[in-house]
Amino acid sequence: LPLRFDWRDKHVVSQVRNQQMCGGCWAFSVVGAVESTWAIKGHPLEDLSVQQVIDCSYNNYGCSGGSTLSALKWLNKTQVRLVNDSEYPFKARSGLCHYFPSSHSGLSIKGYSAYDFSDQEDEMAKSLLIYGPLVVIVDAVSWQDYLGGVIQHHCSSGEANHAVLITGFDKTGSIPYWIVRNSWGSSWGVDGYAHVKMGSNVCGIADSVSAVFV
Amino acid sequence: TWPRSPEREAAAFRESLNRHRYLNSFFSHENSTAFYGINQFSYLFPEEFKAIYLRSQPSSSPRYPAEVKTSLLTVP
């Protein structure tokens, strides 16, 4: 493994978004992974519609909550084509699903994987390198007050309540950490990102890890 | 879902300041440890923050199997 790796350096990670008062973190993380995986395959990086996933993923609860695995299962099963964010913009509230004709351009996924990588975070880092940014769920209760630095304490594994996207890792310093994109705007944390210690399943970051294939 | 008022926000803010002191009082000697303070969520009580922003449902996944372990050397 390299000492440091961040998919942002390859220009395949879209800008940090803001979920506002909508509990749609699960959709933001999944859509972020699809965007990046598509760009890694050589296509232009584009913002895809989070609102489409919030409105149309019938096995979830829109802005009232949802599961990343359910969203991935829905994307894979229905082969829904995600459209551009500009065509189906974010409204920060759940709405009726807007359907597009089959001739309409969009991006569907070819599959996904989901594993528990606790005690195997080096393998998780390899997956990040191979497949692209990873969708994870964490205990983020203490993230309400996070300003910066490496999160090492004040959260638990097995208490997941928030979905985010890992874009890289950094092992160059004394404390190796995951680079985690959040969806609370760029003014939160480190330009919208959190740093979470690697190797100890801090905040349950390795408990449920998904990769998307496009 | 909660009535917002300047008094309630001020109370939540005061509680936040106490929480920051608590969170920063541990492990501050450790290298690079996280630090906590005022941000856009400081006017929310923790239960409000949780109800609005922490809406991801937990899910369990199978353990990553040893036989799937991929050598980076085999990846172009």
Interface residues (C-beta under 8 A of the other chain):
Chain A: L1 Q19 M21 G23 G24 C25 W26 Y61 C63 S64 G65 G66 S67 T68 L69 S70 A114 Y115 D116 F117 S118 Q120 E123 M124 K126 S127 L129 I130 I137 A140 V141 S142 Q144 D145 Y146 L147 G148 G149 V150 I151 Q152 H153 H154 E159 A160 N161 H162 A163 G173 S174 I175 Y177 W184 G185 S187 W188 H195 D207 S208 V209 S210
Chain B: S16 R19 H20 L23 F26 F27 E30 N31 S32 T33 A34 F35 Y36 G37 N39 Q40 F41 S42 L44 P46 F49 K50 I52 Y53 L54 R55 S56 Q57 P58 S59 S60 S61 P62 R63 Y64 V68 K69 T70 L72 V75
